[in-house]
Amino acid sequence: MTIPNVLLNDGHQLPMLGLGTYQIRGAQGFDQILSAIHDGYRSLDSATNYDNEGIVGKAIRQSGIPRSQFFVTSKLPGKYHRYDDALNAITESLARMGLDYFDMFLIHWPLPKRDHYVEAWRAMITAQKLGLIHTIGVSNFMPEHLDRLINETGVTPAVNQIEIHPYWINEANLQADKERGIATEAWSPLGRGSNSLKEPIIQKLAKKYDKNTGQIILRWHTQRGVVPIPKSSSLIHQRQNLDIFDFKLTDTEIQAINFLDKPDGRTESQDPNEYEEFD
């Protein structure tokens, strides 16, 4: 299946759908990632805190597919926001993956109470200049965090990966990203748990388009201009999640899903201004 790309503000191309690897680890995780690659996934999303960079890199190397065809992402944990720590952490992440460069590297959380994220961003800029990273971006950054990075370094993130799903459509952050020329990725794009999959409007649309409810939600994301990063250890669901580009929701249907938004819809109440990432 052909996955369309998004043109980033740095000129690189990001696949419009990727594989999330949170909680996919060990020998079984390696098999799941390798199967996903053979099914057509090329954008693989990892993080230092996922404790799986090794098996992601191993799956890439053993896939038989050229490295240049992949878009590999990992993320910087909060304990390494200091400049030298961040550069060392990036090098260590590459060593664990067995790769020479990352296609994209993100600051995982801003942690504004610690207030070292600008320093981390300067280290990312350096790593990009050294060729260790092609695209630099952030995750869970609010507009005020983005503006600090831009104003203090002159470098705009290419991507902001944030929580988005039908119960937390995050419209304000999505528009803030668009206004700054930043592409938006969605973590937990289906929501954690299956409640949103049971919503009558989503079940109705699934029947109309002969798709499953997860496919309807993923297509809703892409038509809003969001790159979803669904995590699935199920080989069947991995294949189904790829099969979303052969139909199109109407504007009215997209709006109907938007109406599922809840003021307390975050999966784990993780407010980026308050959340303290585990070390």
N, C-alpha and C positions, 0 to 999 in steps of 0.2 A: 504494500500500500504506500502511496506517495503522500508524505506529510508536507504541507506547504511551510514556507519559512517566513519569518518576520525580519525585516531589515532594521538593525539596531543603529543607534546614533553614532557608533564608532565604525560603521561600515560592515560589520560582521553579520552573518545570517544565523538566526536562532530558529530551530524547528518549532512549529506551532503547538507541539505536544511532546511531553517528555515522560520518562519513567521515574517516579519517585522511589527511593530505596530505603526510606525510613523503616527501621525494624526488620530489614531484610539482611540477614547476616549468616555467616558460617557456610558449611558445605552445601546445605540446602539452598541458601541464598545465592551462592555462586551459580548453581544449576538454574535457578529462577531467572537470574539476570542474563545468563547466557542464552536461555530460551527466548527471553524478550528481545535480545539482539537479533536472533535468527528470525523472529517474527516481524522485524522491521524497525524496532526502536533504535535510534541513533543518539538521542539526547538523554543522558543519564545524569540524574541529580543525586549527589551524595553530600556528605558533610563530615568534618572531623568528629563531631559529636555522635554521628550515627555508628561509629566503630565498624565501618564496612568498606573503607576506601581500598583496602587490600583486595577484597573479592571483586569489587567493581573493576579495578585495574586488571586483575587476572582474567576476568571474563572478556574484557576488551582484547587482551593479548591473545587469548585462545580462540577467539571468534573466527579468525581467518579473514576478517574484514580490515581494510587499511585504516590506520589510526586517523587519517585525514577525513574519514567519513563520519567520525563521531563528534558530538558536542558534549564534552565532559565538564560537569560543574561540581565544585565542592565549596565548603564554607568555613570561614574563620570563627572559632569559638571565642567567647567573651574574655577568657583568661589570657588571650594573646593579643589584646588590643594595643599594647605598647609597640612602638615602631619596630625595634629589633626583634621582639618576640613574634610579631606578625610575620616579618620576613623569614624568620627561622621556621615558623609554623607552616608557611606556604611550601618551603623547601622540603620539610618533613612529609607533608601531605603528598607531594609529587613522588617522593621516594616510596611511600607506602603504596601508591597506585602503580609505581613502575613506569611513570610517564615523564616526558621531558617538558611538558607544558599543560596547563589547563586551558580549555576553551573559555571557561568563565569561572571566576572566583567571587564569592559574595561575603560581605560581613553579615554574620548570621543574625545578630540582634544589635540594636544601637546601644543599649544599656546606658541611657542618659544620666542616670544617677552616678555612675562611675565616670562618665564624660571623657572617655578616651577614643571615641569612635572616629574623630577627625584625624587623630594620630594613626589609627589603624588604616584609614583611607589613604593617608600619605604613603604608608608602606605598600599598599596595594598599587598605587601609582608607580612607585619605584619598581615593584615586581613586574608590572606591565612593561615598563621601559627595558627591563632586563630580559624580556621575552619569556618569563615564567608563566604569564597569564596573557591571553589575548583580549578578553573582555572582562572589565571589572564592574561590579555592581553591589547591591545591598539587599538585605532581606528584613522585613518588618520595620522599615523606616517610615516615619510620619513626614508630612510635608516640611515641618520645621527642621527635622533632622537632615532632609535632603538639601534644604536651602543653606544650612551651615556648611555642608560639604562643598557645595557649589561656590558659595561666597568666600570661603577660606582657602580653597585650593584651585578654583577655576576649572575643576574637572567634574562634569556631570555623570553620575552613574548611568550605565546603559540599561540596567534592569533593576527593578525592585520586586522581590518575591514576597508576597503578602498573603494573609489569610483571606480567601474569598470562596464562598459557597452560597447556596440559595438562602440560608438563614443569616448570612453576613455578607451582603453583596459589596460592601466597602466602596460605595460609589464615590465618596469624597476623595478617598486616597487614589482611586483609579483615575479620576479626573485630574488630580494634582500631578500624577505621574505623566499623563498625556500632555498637560500644559508645559511640562519641563522636558518633553521629548524623551521620556523614559518608558521603556516597555515594561509591562506588568506580567509577572508570573503568579499563579495561584497555587499555594500549598494547601493541602487538605481540600481539594476542589469539590469533592462530593460530600464534605462534612464528615466528621468522625462518627461512626455509627450509621445506621441506615434510615433514620427518620425521614430525611428529605427525599429518599427514593420512594417513600410511600405516599408522598403528597399527591392528592387527586389530580391536580393539573399536570404533574409530571407523568403520572401513569396514563392519563388521557393522551398526552402527546406521544408517549412511547407507542401506544396502540395505533395512533394516527400514522406515524412514520415507520412502523414496523421495526422499532429499535427497543433496546432495554432502557430502563430509567437512568442508569448511569450514563449512557450515550447521549441522552437528551441533555443532561446537565453539562457534560463536557462540551457539547455543541453550543449550548448557551454561553459558556465561557468564551469560546473562540469567536463567536459572533459579537461579543462585547469588546473584542480586541485583547482578550486575556489569554495567556499561554498556560493551560492547566498542566500540572505535574502530578497526575494520579499515581498513588502507590497501590500496587496489588501484587501479592505473592501467588495469586491464582493465574495459571497460564491461560485459562479460558477468558478470564476478565481482562488480562493484558491484551489479548488479541481483540476482544470486543472494544476496548477503549481506543484502539487505533482506528476503528471503522466508524468514523463520525463525519467524514468530509464529503459524503455522497448525498446529503440532504441539507435543507436550510429552514430554520425556524422563521416565522414571520415576526415583524416588529411587535405586534400585539402579543404574540406568544412569549417573546423575550421579556416584555413588560410584565406579563402575568407571573413569570417566575421571579422577577424582581420584587413583586409584591409579597413574596414569602419572607422577605427580610425582617429580622427581629432586632430590637434595640439591644438585647442581651444575647445576640446570636453567636458570639465567639465560642469556639468549641471548648476552650478551657480558660476563658476570661483572661487571655494573655494580652494585656494592654501594653504596647511597646514602650509607653512612657513609664510604666511601672514594673514590667516584667524583669526579673533577675534570672538570667540564664544560669543553669547549673554548671559548675566548673567540672 
